[in-house]
Amino acid sequence: DGLTRDALTPSYPPPISILNVNNANAIDLSGEFAYNPDKARDLLSQAGWTQGTDGIRTKDGTELHLTVPQSAQQVALGPAWEYIAQQWRKELGVVLDVRNDPSFAAAANKDVTVPLIVSRASIISLGQSFGGPGNTALLGSPPELVALYDRELEAKDDAEFKAVQIEQQRALITGSYVLAYFEEAQTFGASPDVHVTFQTQTYPDFYNAWKKS
């Protein structure tokens, strides 16, 4: 709620899942990533990260300092990252170094030492994006997600595909593989006389657009 209110706009409301709220297969898992700084602080303390006099957590003399990429092409993510970095620094004692560097962002897709990557890519196959061979989202293929990907590929109809995607959403979010921060949104302006449809990944289908005479 704070991210939408303070850093973005109502066009980017809090999400319900990793899939967009308008996706027919989306289920409401928002309770799984509700804001809970007390639990976060407790987990960090249990892991041995203690806060110093400056508020930053350290462990064995090393600060909890995470470097993450930001793509200049994804305009909504800039203020989102800034908000998250400020919140984590103030509430948790975690430093996020957000690098707006295209070369670093590209390399981060294959670098297991980069802890977090923000993405707003359109998703059709959850299995391919998170668990498929060579995926850059997780840089790994957990057996649980691979099994779900196999079932996704074997789905014989929309109902079976939806059932698998429901399980995938639960596995990704409850397993802490992903964290949804805001609903994806795109806005287009057109004359009332222009008729345009959209493809599965929300791209406008200009090839079949037509204008009322």
C-alpha positions as CSV (number, residue, x, y, z in Angstrom):
1,D,0.0,0.0,0.0
2,G,2.8,2.4,0.9
3,L,4.6,1.7,-2.4
4,T,1.5,2.4,-4.4
5,R,0.7,5.6,-2.4
6,D,4.2,7.1,-2.0
7,A,6.3,5.9,-5.0
8,L,3.9,4.9,-7.8
9,T,0.3,5.8,-8.6
10,P,-3.1,4.0,-8.2
11,S,-2.4,2.5,-11.7
12,Y,0.0,0.2,-9.9
13,P,-2.1,-1.2,-7.0
14,P,-0.8,-3.9,-4.5
15,P,-0.8,-7.3,-6.3
16,I,-2.6,-10.5,-5.5
17,S,-0.1,-12.9,-7.1
18,I,2.8,-13.0,-9.5
19,L,0.2,-13.2,-12.3
20,N,-1.8,-10.0,-13.1
21,V,-5.1,-9.6,-11.4
22,N,-6.8,-9.7,-14.8
23,N,-5.2,-13.1,-15.7
24,A,-7.9,-15.8,-15.6
25,N,-5.5,-18.1,-13.8
26,A,-4.5,-15.7,-11.0
27,I,-5.4,-16.6,-7.4
28,D,-5.2,-14.3,-4.4
29,L,-2.1,-15.0,-2.4
30,S,-1.5,-11.4,-1.2
31,G,-1.6,-12.6,2.4
32,E,1.6,-14.5,1.8
33,F,3.6,-11.4,1.2
34,A,1.9,-8.9,3.5
35,Y,4.2,-6.3,5.1
36,N,5.7,-7.8,8.3
37,P,8.9,-5.9,9.4
38,D,8.8,-7.5,12.8
39,K,9.1,-11.0,11.3
40,A,11.8,-9.8,8.9
41,R,13.9,-8.3,11.8
42,D,13.4,-11.5,13.8
43,L,14.6,-13.7,10.9
44,L,17.7,-11.5,10.3
45,S,18.6,-11.6,14.0
46,Q,18.2,-15.4,14.0
47,A,20.6,-15.6,11.1
48,G,23.2,-13.7,13.0
49,W,22.8,-10.2,11.5
50,T,22.9,-7.7,14.3
51,Q,22.4,-3.9,14.1
52,G,25.3,-1.6,14.8
53,T,25.2,1.9,16.2
54,D,24.5,3.3,12.7
55,G,21.5,0.9,12.3
56,I,23.2,-1.2,9.6
57,R,23.2,-5.0,10.3
58,T,26.6,-6.8,10.3
59,K,27.8,-10.4,10.6
60,D,31.4,-11.4,11.2
61,G,32.5,-7.8,10.5
62,T,30.6,-7.6,7.1
63,E,27.7,-5.2,6.5
64,L,24.5,-6.5,5.1
65,H,24.9,-4.7,1.8
66,L,23.2,-6.0,-1.3
67,T,23.8,-4.8,-4.9
68,V,20.9,-5.1,-7.2
69,P,20.3,-3.9,-10.8
70,Q,17.8,-1.3,-12.1
71,S,17.0,-1.0,-15.8
72,A,16.4,2.5,-17.1
73,Q,14.0,1.0,-19.7
74,Q,11.6,0.1,-17.0
75,V,10.5,3.4,-15.7
76,A,8.1,2.2,-13.0
77,L,10.9,0.3,-11.3
78,G,13.1,3.3,-10.5
79,P,10.8,4.9,-7.9
80,A,9.9,1.4,-6.7
81,W,13.5,0.5,-6.0
82,E,14.1,3.8,-4.3
83,Y,11.2,3.2,-2.0
84,I,12.2,-0.3,-1.2
85,A,15.8,0.7,-0.5
86,Q,14.7,3.5,1.9
87,Q,12.3,1.2,3.6
88,W,14.8,-1.7,4.1
89,R,17.4,0.8,5.4
90,K,15.1,2.4,7.9
91,E,13.0,-0.7,9.0
92,L,15.5,-3.5,8.7
93,G,19.0,-2.2,8.7
94,V,19.7,-3.6,5.2
95,V,21.5,-1.5,2.6
96,L,20.4,-1.9,-1.0
97,D,22.8,-0.5,-3.6
98,V,20.7,0.0,-6.7
99,R,22.9,0.2,-9.8
100,N,21.3,1.9,-12.8
101,D,23.9,0.3,-15.1
102,P,22.8,-1.5,-18.3
103,S,25.9,-3.7,-18.4
104,F,25.5,-4.7,-14.8
105,A,21.8,-5.4,-15.3
106,A,22.6,-7.7,-18.2
107,A,25.3,-9.5,-16.4
108,A,23.1,-9.9,-13.3
109,N,20.8,-12.2,-15.3
110,K,23.5,-14.9,-15.1
111,D,25.2,-13.9,-11.8
112,V,24.3,-16.0,-8.8
113,T,25.9,-13.5,-6.5
114,V,23.3,-10.9,-7.3
115,P,20.6,-11.6,-4.7
116,L,17.6,-9.8,-6.2
117,I,16.4,-8.9,-9.7
118,V,13.3,-6.8,-10.3
119,S,11.4,-7.7,-13.4
120,R,8.2,-6.7,-15.0
121,A,8.3,-9.1,-18.0
122,S,5.1,-10.5,-19.2
123,I,4.6,-14.1,-18.2
124,I,2.8,-16.8,-20.1
125,S,4.6,-20.0,-18.9
126,L,5.4,-19.8,-15.2
127,G,7.3,-23.1,-15.6
128,Q,9.6,-21.8,-18.4
129,S,10.3,-18.5,-16.5
130,F,10.9,-20.2,-13.1
131,G,12.3,-23.7,-13.4
132,G,12.9,-24.3,-17.0
133,P,16.4,-25.2,-18.2
134,G,18.6,-22.1,-18.5
135,N,16.0,-19.7,-16.9
136,T,17.5,-16.4,-15.8
137,A,14.9,-15.7,-13.1
138,L,16.2,-18.1,-10.6
139,L,19.4,-19.3,-12.2
140,G,18.4,-22.8,-11.1
141,S,15.8,-25.4,-11.5
142,P,14.4,-26.6,-8.1
143,P,12.9,-30.1,-8.5
144,E,9.5,-28.9,-7.2
145,L,9.3,-26.3,-10.0
146,V,10.7,-28.6,-12.7
147,A,7.9,-31.1,-11.9
148,L,5.3,-28.4,-12.2
149,Y,6.8,-27.3,-15.5
150,D,6.6,-30.8,-16.9
151,R,2.9,-30.9,-15.9
152,E,2.4,-27.5,-17.5
153,L,3.8,-28.7,-20.8
154,E,1.6,-31.8,-20.6
155,A,-1.7,-29.9,-19.9
156,K,-4.3,-31.0,-22.4
157,D,-6.8,-28.1,-22.1
158,D,-7.3,-24.7,-20.5
159,A,-8.7,-26.2,-17.3
160,E,-5.7,-28.5,-16.7
161,F,-3.3,-25.6,-17.5
162,K,-5.1,-23.4,-15.0
163,A,-4.9,-26.0,-12.3
164,V,-1.2,-26.3,-12.8
165,Q,-0.6,-22.6,-12.8
166,I,-2.5,-22.3,-9.5
167,E,-0.1,-24.8,-8.0
168,Q,2.9,-22.9,-9.5
169,Q,1.8,-19.6,-8.1
170,R,1.5,-21.1,-4.6
171,A,4.9,-22.9,-5.0
172,L,6.7,-19.7,-6.2
173,I,5.3,-17.4,-3.5
174,T,5.1,-19.7,-0.5
175,G,8.6,-21.0,-1.3
176,S,9.9,-17.4,-1.4
177,Y,11.2,-17.7,-5.0
178,V,9.4,-14.5,-6.0
179,L,7.9,-11.5,-4.3
180,A,5.2,-9.4,-6.0
181,Y,5.3,-5.7,-5.3
182,F,2.7,-4.1,-7.6
183,E,0.3,-4.9,-10.3
184,E,1.7,-4.6,-13.8
185,A,-0.1,-1.9,-15.8
186,Q,0.1,-0.4,-19.3
187,T,-1.9,2.6,-20.5
188,F,-2.7,3.4,-24.2
189,G,-4.5,6.3,-25.7
190,A,-6.6,6.1,-28.9
191,S,-9.4,7.8,-30.7
192,P,-12.9,6.5,-30.0
193,D,-13.0,5.6,-33.7
194,V,-9.9,3.4,-33.5
195,H,-10.4,-0.3,-32.7
196,V,-7.4,-2.3,-31.5
197,T,-7.0,-5.6,-29.7
198,F,-4.1,-6.9,-27.6
199,Q,-2.0,-10.0,-27.7
200,T,-1.5,-12.4,-24.7
201,Q,1.5,-10.5,-23.4
202,T,-0.4,-7.2,-23.5
203,Y,1.2,-5.9,-26.7
204,P,-1.2,-4.0,-28.9
205,D,-2.0,-5.8,-32.1
206,F,-1.6,-3.0,-34.6
207,Y,-1.6,-5.4,-37.6
208,N,-5.4,-6.0,-37.0
209,A,-6.3,-2.5,-35.9
210,W,-8.9,-0.6,-37.9
211,K,-10.4,2.8,-37.9
212,K,-14.1,3.6,-38.1
213,S,-15.0,5.5,-41.3
